[in-house]
């Protein structure tokens, strides 16, 4: 099972770089950055807290951090035209020497759309537009020219040069909707990502397998990735919405083995509960040792 770190983009760049460089130096497999412009609204959340932009961060990390795979978790489709995003992705793959994973999703965070005047349509239109965007992305990144005559995107003999170093550039789709989103994953993705504890992820993996069978895709062609907040050695906060693993070292080890047992390909560790500075790096070392044990 691969292991990746997810440094929060609400930290100063120097801290993000420190986490990513430590991951590269100690044997982690990947570093992911989330695509948001501000914190999501919620109880006790300071929505004015600074957040660095994802595309700029992955380009910087691709240049400054060796060896590890760099990825987005995940670009929101509503924020960027997919033809622009394809060129961004190809450039980051060139910068990193072929180490970029393009993670994309349909988009969801309301306050970003509201503040910036970006349309956030209903679910059906959101997913319809996402499917067209995937056609644009895969066409531009994997074929010489691309023509798409869709409702939301229109391209005529469009090019994206230079192409990525990787052929093909890995495409990750983040989503959990069992009826349609996981079917889109079955049709287009090289990797799938979702939040969740092992039992939830296993259930969604089984649903994804069913969609793969329906569209004639080998389920093994899609790597499965997941994340949960991690407490290495201490009390687990009781007021968090995202899933949390760990608490004690023994419990964290058991939780990690739970992901391994269901056949997860990559476990992604957000650094939000790992502490700061040297404490965060020590916590990373502990997590890595449990995964590699």
N, C-alpha and C positions, 0 to 999 in steps of 0.2 A: 504494500500500500504506500503510495506516494504521500508526502507531507509538504504542505505549503503554508506560508505565513501571510496574513492579511493586515498590514499596518494601516491604521485609520488615517484617512486624509485630512482629518481635523487637527492633526499634529503638525508642528513645524517641519519643514522639509528636512532639516538636519536629523531629526529623530527618525523620520521615515527611512532616510538613507542609512542610518545606523542599523536599523532593524533589518533592512534588505541586505546590507553588506555582511552582517552577522550570519544571516541565513545562508548566504552564499559560501561563507568561510567554514561553516560548521556542518554542512551536508544536507541542508534542506533542498527540496526539489523545485519549489516555485515561490513566487511573490505575486500577490494579487492586489489590485487597487479598485475601490468602489467608485462608481460614477455618480457623484452627487455634488451639488453646488452649495448646499446648506444642510444643517441637520433637519431631520424630519420632526414635525411638530408632535409633541407629546408631553405628558406631565413632567414638570421639572426640567424640560429641555430648553436650553438657550439657543433659539433658532438663529441668533446673530453670531454664533461662534464661527470663527473663520474655518473654511474648508478649501483645500487646494484642488485644482481641476485635474481630473483623471488623465486625460489625454496627454497633458504636459508632463505629469508625473511618470507615466509609463515610458515616455520617450527619454526622460532624464535617467530613470533607473536602467533602461536598456543600454544606455551609454556608460553608466557609472558602476554597474554591478555585474560581475562576471558570472558565467556558468548557469545560473538558475533560469527557469522559464519565467517570463514576465507576462501577466495577464490582467484583463479587466473583468470585474465582477459586479455588475456587468454594465456595458454601455446602454443607456436608455435610448430606444429608437426615436423617441419624439424629439430629442434634443439636437440631432444632427441628421442632415440628409445622408442616406446610406452611401451615395457616391462619394461624398466628402469623407465619410468614415472609412470607406475602402482605401482611399489614398492615405489616410492617417495610419491605418493598420499596416499597409504595405511599407510605409516609411519606418515605422517602429520596428518591423521585422528586419528591415535593412540595417537600421541602427544597431540592433541587438545581435546581428549575425545569425538570424534565424531562430530566435527564442521567444517569439511573441505568440500568445493565445488570445484570439479575439473573442471575448465574451460579450454577448448581446442579450437584451431583453426588450420587452414591449414598452416599458416605462410605466411608472406608477405614482411617484411621490407628488402629492397635490400642491404643496406650498411652492415648490420650484416652478411649476407650470403657472400657478396663479401670479407669482411675483414677476415672472419674465414674460407673461403674455403668450405662453406656449400652449397650444390646444392640447387638452387631455380628453380624448373622446371616450365614449362608452366602450365596454369590453369588446363587443363584436367588431367595431370599427378599428379599435386599437390592435386587435389580432389580425384583422384583414390587412391593415397597413404593415404590420410586422412581417407577414408572409411575403408581401411584395418587396419589402426591404431586404429580406433574406435572398430573394431572387437577384436583386441588384448586387448585393455583397458577393454572393458566390459567383455570379457572372463576371464581375469586374476583377475579382481576385484570382479566378481560376481559368478564364477563357480569354482569347485575344481581344474580342470585342463583345459588347453586350447591348442587346435591344430589349427593353421592357416597355410594354404599352399597357400600363396598369391604371387603376383609378387614382392612385396617389402618387405614383412615380412613373415618369416617362423618360426613357433613354433611347437614343438612336445611335447604333454603331459606336458606343462609348468605349473608351480605353482607360486603363489604369496602369501606368508604367512609371517606374519599374514595378514588376510583380514582386511579391514577397520572396524571400530566400527559400522558405519552406514551400514545398509543393505536395499537398495543399497546405495553406496556412490553417492551423486548427481553429475550428469554429465551435465555441461553447455557447449554449443557450441556457439561460437561467429561467426557471419557472416551475410551478407546481400544479397548475390546473390540470386535472386528470382527463377531462373530456377533449379539450382542444389543444392546450399548450403542449402536453406531452406527446400528442400526435405530431405537432409541428417539430418537436425535438426528434421524433422518430424519422421524420422526413429529411431534416436538414443538418442536424448537429453531429459533430465529432465528439463532443463532450456535453454532458448535462450537469446542471448544478441546482442545488436546492438547500435551504436551511432544513434542519430536522435531526431528531434523535434516531438511533438505528432502526427502531421499529417503523417509524414513519417513512424513513428513506427506503427501507426494504419494500414496504407496500408500494411506494411510488415507482420503484424499480420494476416491480412485477407488472404494474400498469403500463410502464414504458415498454416492457417486453411484449405485451399484448398489442400495443400500437405498432411495434416493429413488425410483428407477424402480419398485421393487417395491411401494411404498406410494402411488404416484401423485403424488409431490411434485416440484416443480421444483427441481433441485439448486441453481440460482442463488438460491433463496429463503433459503439457509442460508449466512451468512458464515463463512469459515474463519479461525481464529486459532490461533497456536502460539507457543511460547516455548522458549528454551534459555538457559542461563547464558551470559554474555558477558564475554570478556576483551578490553579495548580495545587495549592495547599492552603486552604482557608475556607471561611464560610461562603456558601452560595447565596447571592442576593435573592431575595424572594419577590422582588417587584419588577422583574425583567420580563418583557414580552418574548424576545428570542429564546430558543432552547439553550440550555446550559449543561455542560458536562463537567465532571470532576468534583472538587471539594477537598477530598483527601487524595493522596497519591494512589492508594489502592483503588479508589473509585474511578479516578481518571484512567488508570490502567485498564480497568474493567470496561469502561465506556469506549476506549480506543479499540479494545479487542472486540467489542460489539460491532463496531463499524467494519473491522477486518472480517468478522464472521459472515457478514452479509455480502461480502465481495466488493466493497467499496474500493474504487481505484485510487482516489485521492481525498485525503482529509485536509480541509483548509481551516486554519486556526486564526480567528480574529485576535488582535492583540489588545483589545479593549479592557480585559480584566487581568492582564498579565503584569500590571505594574508599570513603573517608569524606570528609565535609565538602566543601571546595572541589574536591578531586580527583574526587569523585563527580559533582559538577555539571559539571566539565569533560569527564568521560567521557560524560555524557549529551549534552552539546553535540556531541561527536564522533560519537556514534551517530546523532543526529538529522541531522547534516550528510551522513552517508553514505546514510541512507534518502531524504533529500530531493534528493540529487544527481541 
